Amino acid sequence: MDNIVSNYFFDRFNVDITLAGTIGATFGLANFFSRPFGGVLSDIVAKRFGMRGRLWTLWIVQTLGGVLCLILGRVSTLGSSVAVMIFFSIFVEAAAGATFGIIPFISRRSLGVISGCTGAGGNVGSIVTQMAFFYGTKYSTEEGITLMGITIICVSTIVWLVYFPQWGGMACPASKAATEEDYYGSEWSDEEKEKGLHTGSMKFAANARSERGSKVGPKPGDMSPDNNDLKPTKPTEAA
């Protein structure tokens, strides 16, 4: 959108190039408030519904962004196009914030790698979309925007496949036997645990229990944050 939005308004509605650039700039300006808002909304919903609430929030916000993108490619008046574009920008940037409300919980040990791949994935997606819908003369710009909206809606359904054993997914509840300690502890080998390298992950696991939400609460038999699993495990001496 950053690449095409100004030219879109200039070509389709014959507005002055300066005005077209100003209109196009409002799409990026939504970043100032809508991306943080997406993260805040994810946190608010998670307090009651946990990680499953975060997943639902991401899917709803991102799907609505796709619907607005589809509508943007179909409306035919300048005023309605500007209004739809503004709401589209708010939702698409809020979806980015909601995405990073989930990213830190995927892996404690590989957080940097996952965050980097997520950020880079957005850039790759923009290149693929540009080549598929806005390169050459196969589609008009408005047709490309419509197809991009359909793509957003379809790709957003992947969120339904995200599942955390200890918290569940959009459609599936959590496993009763799974715990945060099991999930984050599985990233470390027994040798690493013996050296105490998993201690930070165990502390994170204790804090991550909040992702169960107030409607779920702690599971029976849960360990307290100061349990022995936070301490380095020493090798057992032979008798």
Secondary structure as GFF3:
##gff-version 3
##sequence-region A 1 239
A	DSSP	alpha_helix	5	13	.	.	.	ID=ss1
A	DSSP	alpha_helix	17	29	.	.	.	ID=ss2
A	DSSP	alpha_helix	31	72	.	.	.	ID=ss3
A	DSSP	alpha_helix	78	99	.	.	.	ID=ss4
A	DSSP	three_ten_helix	103	105	.	.	.	ID=ss5
A	DSSP	alpha_helix	111	133	.	.	.	ID=ss6
A	DSSP	alpha_helix	141	156	.	.	.	ID=ss7
A	DSSP	three_ten_helix	157	161	.	.	.	ID=ss8
A	DSSP	beta_strand	163	164	.	.	.	ID=ss9
A	DSSP	beta_strand	168	169	.	.	.	ID=ss10
A	DSSP	alpha_helix	180	185	.	.	.	ID=ss11
A	DSSP	alpha_helix	190	194	.	.	.	ID=ss12
A	DSSP	alpha_helix	199	207	.	.	.	ID=ss13
A	DSSP	three_ten_helix	208	212	.	.	.	ID=ss14
A	DSSP	three_ten_helix	228	230	.	.	.	ID=ss15
###
